[in-house]
Amino acid sequence: MVRKMTVQMTVHMKVNGRAVEGMVAPRMLLVDFLRDALHLTGTHVGCEHGVCGACTVLLEGEPIRSCLMLAIQADGHQVTTVEGLAAETPSDLTAAGMTPLQDAFWECHALQCGYCTPAMLISAEALLRENPDPTAEAVRDGLSGVICRCTGYQQIVEAVLLAAQRRRAGETGVVRP
Amino acid sequence: MKPVAFDYVRPATVAEAVAALESSDGTGKVIAGGQSLMPLLNMRLARPSLLVDINQLPLAAMDVEDKGLRLGAIVRQGAVLKSAAVARHYPLLIQAIRHVGHRETRSRGTVVGSLVHADPAAEILLAAVVQGARLTIVGPKQTRHVAIADFCLGYLMTNLDPDELVTAVTFAQQPNMPGVRVGTAFREMSRRHGDFALAAAAAIIAVDEEGRTVTAQVGVAGLGARPERLAAVESAVIGQKMDRVLAASAAAEGFSGIADGFGDLHGSFLYRKRVAQHLTETVLRDAWENATRRDEEVGHGA
């Protein structure tokens, strides 16, 4: 029953709605599986010890640190990365195929280097699903698990509030060509 | 960094998990939420030969019982935060967990895991020390129950043997005498929101109809190798109504006996002691105010 460390193990999971299978060493991190085996490089590696947030993905809709989970532990689970956000709400997309959150990030200039952006989007998505009408304070608290070194957060908060407002008002879909 | 290679097993029963630990001859580690262990593996500070993944064991039950709050080993911190029953009957635990990491770590991190890791500044550990808690520990030959004060021995060290698995923690009930109301408070000081605490204080205060303190449970973390109850502070407030003056003098009296302790580049011992004393004054007042508030709900505190 114990798999020897030299042997790879089969893992089955659903990533962005698609069933995937892989052969992984037990020590392979989920973030490395997503990036290297599945070529989903939107999820980023930052600190590798759970504090920077760059690796954040959704596991059954809950935000988690994919650098603190082994790929083999995701066996049987459903993972959503930034690449999969649009597919989850196809009726809300802009003409460019962006979700209201992604579109608001663009509109509010809520990214510079972009390194934290996938994680910010994932965390913001989780926040808005739980609290569709957050205050600015609640947004700051909800995103506090992801570090941004470029923006100073102000425009990120504005983007999340703007997206929340549009989602509540049903003003999603083709907002801008 | 990436972990050093290890063997991996995901048992279906507690007996299998314990057998796997026993077979590893002390070089195996349990992985539950992984929020404390994975950083150690990724930085290669820990190099177990075997990981025993307990996430599929039937240990996810959260039972709010008369005798206490029983949490199975894989109950997530985030799940506890969402429980209305826990908020009503064990508010100190909710207050503590709000300070633990971030949502992204609480979604996987477990309450039991935090206790087993035994970081001296761990909020859940402080709450357990102040509230009272017992751990259920299963080994190859026996199951035993250990009070948290006896379980936690020092800096990241516990009474747990390498071939044992903690299957549950049971938090003691709050004081429940007739005519008595209870309030709780938890405060910590960290350099940034979500950081490990430099110092933290927690209190459970029970008052009679006149607002006099009947029982007090007060503790601090960050000063030493493990969180401690402050007996001197507790006895200083019994029988009296709380005010700023009493809280200050009780805290001063309690801390005058603490001469030496932990300090590092984030905070010298004297600084931590000063912060801890201030936080103790604050939680004394906050817990008392929560107990004496007009509404009948058990105090929520900060």
Boltz contact constraints between the chains, C-beta under 6 A:
constraints:
  - contact:
      token1: [A, 1]
      token2: [B, 9]
      max_distance: 6.0
  - contact:
      token1: [A, 2]
      token2: [B, 7]
      max_distance: 6.0
  - contact:
      token1: [A, 2]
      token2: [B, 9]
      max_distance: 6.0
  - contact:
      token1: [A, 3]
      token2: [B, 8]
      max_distance: 6.0
  - contact:
      token1: [A, 4]
      token2: [B, 7]
      max_distance: 6.0
  - contact:
      token1: [A, 5]
      token2: [B, 5]
      max_distance: 6.0
  - contact:
      token1: [A, 5]
      token2: [B, 6]
      max_distance: 6.0
  - contact:
      token1: [A, 5]
      token2: [B, 7]
      max_distance: 6.0
  - contact:
      token1: [A, 26]
      token2: [B, 8]
      max_distance: 6.0
  - contact:
      token1: [A, 27]
      token2: [B, 3]
      max_distance: 6.0
  - contact:
      token1: [A, 27]
      token2: [B, 5]
      max_distance: 6.0
  - contact:
      token1: [A, 48]
      token2: [B, 42]
      max_distance: 6.0
  - contact:
      token1: [A, 49]
      token2: [B, 39]
      max_distance: 6.0
  - contact:
      token1: [A, 49]
      token2: [B, 42]
      max_distance: 6.0
  - contact:
      token1: [A, 50]
      token2: [B, 39]
      max_distance: 6.0
  - contact:
      token1: [A, 56]
      token2: [B, 104]
      max_distance: 6.0
  - contact:
      token1: [A, 62]
      token2: [B, 107]
      max_distance: 6.0
  - contact:
      token1: [A, 63]
      token2: [B, 104]
      max_distance: 6.0
  - contact:
      token1: [A, 64]
      token2: [B, 104]
      max_distance: 6.0
  - contact:
      token1: [A, 64]
      token2: [B, 107]
      max_distance: 6.0
  - contact:
      token1: [A, 64]
      token2: [B, 108]
      max_distance: 6.0
  - contact:
      token1: [A, 65]
      token2: [B, 104]
      max_distance: 6.0
  - contact:
      token1: [A, 68]
      token2: [B, 34]
      max_distance: 6.0
  - contact:
      token1: [A, 68]
      token2: [B, 35]
      max_distance: 6.0
  - contact:
      token1: [A, 68]
      token2: [B, 38]
      max_distance: 6.0
  - contact:
      token1: [A, 144]
      token2: [B, 102]
      max_distance: 6.0
  - contact:
      token1: [A, 144]
      token2: [B, 193]
      max_distance: 6.0
  - contact:
      token1: [A, 144]
      token2: [B, 194]
      max_distance: 6.0
  - contact:
      token1: [A, 145]
      token2: [B, 102]
      max_distance: 6.0
  - contact:
      token1: [A, 145]
      token2: [B, 103]
      max_distance: 6.0
  - contact:
      token1: [A, 145]
      token2: [B, 104]
      max_distance: 6.0
